[in-house]
Amino acid sequence: MNDPYLVPLPTLTPGRVRRHHFLGDKGLAMRARQARSFVRGRLRSERGAATAEYAITTLAAVGFAGLLVVVLRSGEVRGMLTDIVRSALSIPA
């Protein structure tokens, strides 16, 4: 190994569990509980829920607007709307 930045990996013996000497068995159990607690907290968190709701609402509004444009461009609907506007603006005799 000529590269000074490479660090040799420790050798592992099959069938033997390596423990961190600074944590011990109780320390590993504590770290596992902390990790589970952290994951549960992140899964229950509602952070970003409002942003997702706004995004879904915006997509629904854009889809509805697109559908409305398609419907209003048809000749039948345009004729019906024109008749409604004419009858609303006309003065009855």
Order of alpha helices (4+ residues) and beta strands (2+ residues): alpha-alpha-alpha
